[in-house]
Amino acid sequence: DSYGGWFYNHRLTGSIPIAINFNIPLVIEEKLATIYGLENCSFCYQDTLEPLIGLITISKDDYYVKILELVKYKRKITKQNEMNFVNLCVKPA
């Protein structure tokens, strides 16, 4: 399989929409966050989870900032999906 293996490419990505729908910031590998445009609304790591140790004591304010970024992300994606749907429904003149 490609980068990250089977779980990374087929199973992990299934948890992304669930977290987004419930406004739960993801703890996600940086490359995958970049692919989905989730860098600003996730807690990202690269080769080790060590930088995430600080999440144990994260302040409510810092956590809410990520939630607000996630809500902005959802609104952006919803607008894009609405436009895609409209473009599919409207026949060119």
Secondary structure, DSSP 8 states (H G I E B T S, - for coil): --TTHHIIIIIHHHHHHHHHHTT--EEEEHHHHHHHT-GGGEEEESS-SGGGGGGGG--HHHHHHHHHHHHHHHHHHHHHHHHHHHHHHS---
